[in-house]
Amino acid sequence: MLDTLEMLEAIGSDASLRYASTVELTTVLERGKASEAFTAAVASGDASRLDEEFGYRKMYQPQATQSFCSSELS
């Protein structure tokens, strides 16, 4: 999993990877020996494939949110 996080960080910080086509990015991940789940997620465009690696946890919406009325800001 650590390698996947490092690869995600590298993709985010390198514009040529961040804007690469699916085929190009999949090729880079295969050469970099990325996990099968990560490579499959990129190739299919389905981020749920990463559940295999990171585990699935249902995320709930917050029950309360903070908002300010414009009159409170004055």
C-alpha positions in Angstrom: 0.0 0.0 0.0 2.8 2.4 0.8 4.1 2.0 -2.8 0.7 2.9 -4.1 0.5 6.0 -2.0 4.0 7.0 -3.2 3.0 6.5 -6.8 -0.2 8.5 -6.3 1.9 11.3 -4.9 4.3 11.1 -7.8 1.5 11.3 -10.3 0.0 14.3 -8.5 3.2 16.2 -8.5 4.3 15.4 -12.1 2.1 17.2 -14.7 3.2 14.7 -17.5 1.8 11.9 -15.4 -1.2 13.8 -14.1 -2.4 14.5 -17.6 -1.2 11.3 -19.3 -3.6 9.2 -21.2 -5.0 6.0 -19.6 -2.8 3.9 -21.8 0.4 5.9 -21.0 -0.3 5.9 -17.3 -1.1 2.2 -17.3 2.2 1.5 -19.1 4.1 3.6 -16.5 2.4 1.7 -13.6 3.2 -1.7 -15.1 6.9 -0.7 -15.6 7.0 0.6 -12.0 5.5 -2.7 -10.8 2.4 -1.0 -9.3 -0.1 -3.3 -7.6 -2.6 -5.1 -9.7 -5.5 -3.3 -8.0 -3.9 0.1 -8.7 -3.1 -0.7 -12.3 -6.7 -2.1 -12.9 -8.2 1.0 -11.3 -6.3 3.2 -13.8 -7.0 1.0 -16.8 -10.7 0.7 -16.1 -11.2 4.2 -14.7 -13.0 2.6 -11.7 -11.5 3.8 -8.4 -13.5 1.2 -6.5 -10.9 -1.3 -7.7 -8.6 0.2 -5.0 -10.9 -1.2 -2.3 -8.9 -4.4 -2.8 -5.8 -2.6 -1.6 -7.1 0.0 0.9 -10.1 -1.9 2.2 -13.7 -0.8 1.9 -15.2 1.4 4.5 -18.6 3.0 4.1 -18.3 6.8 4.5 -21.2 8.7 6.0 -22.2 12.3 5.4 -21.6 14.5 8.4 -24.7 15.1 10.5 -23.9 18.8 11.0 -22.2 21.3 8.9 -20.9 24.8 9.6 -22.2 27.7 7.6 -22.3 31.4 8.2 -24.9 33.9 7.2 -23.6 37.0 5.6 -25.0 39.1 8.5 -22.9 37.2 10.9 -19.7 38.2 9.1 -20.2 42.0 9.5 
